[in-house]
Amino acid sequence: KPVYSQGNTVVTVNMNKGWKWSDGSPVTSADVKFFFELEAAGAKAGKYAAYVPGEMPDDIASVSYPSPYQF
């Protein structure tokens, strides 16, 4: 579950270390980073059909990836 702090402005997600892709490799925060960057690039280019101005990714100021299983 996400852990909220600093007046609900910071969210920490600890990932399940047992999650794996279909090829058996682990799902890590690097995969989450790829998703966030893909969403942001699509929104910026105006080429992402699911993009709603003011929502994801606009409502995220920054994302950090302190470990392979946390963001």
N, C-alpha and C positions, 0 to 999 in steps of 0.2 A: 504494500500500500504506500502511496505517496506520503511523505512527512512534510507538513507545512510549518513554516517558522517566519519570524520577522513580520508579524501582522499579516500572515498569509500572502506575502510577496515573494517568498522563496520556497521552492518545492524541491525536495530531495527524493529521488527514486532509487531504491536498491533493487537491482534486477535479480531474477531467479537464475542462479548459476546452472541450473539443469536445463534451461531452454537451449534447443539445438535447431539448426537449419536442417533441411532434408538430407544434406550430405554429411550430417553428423558434426559439423563445426559449431562451436558455441555462438550464441547470440550475445553480443557485447555492446557496450556503450559506443563503440565505433560504428556499429550498425545504426544506432539511434542518431548519432551525429550525421551520418549520411542522409537519413530521412529528414532531419531538421534542415539541413543545407539544401536538399532537393526541394522541399516545400518553400523555403525562402527564395530560392532562385526562380521557381515557377511563379510565385506571387509577384516578384519584382519584374519579371518579364511580361506579366499579364497573360501568361499562357497556361494557367492552371485552373481548370474548370471548377474545382471545388473551393477555390479561394473566395472568402468573404472578407472585404475590407474591415479592419478593426479586430478580426478574429485571428486565429492561428495562421501565420506566424507573427502577425503584427503585435499581438499582445504579449510577446516574449521579448524581454529586453536583452537577455543573454543566456547562454547555456554553457556549463562547464562539465568536464568529464574527468573527475579526479581519479577514477579507477576503471578497470574494464567492466565492472558491474555496478557502476553508480553514475548518475548524471543529475 
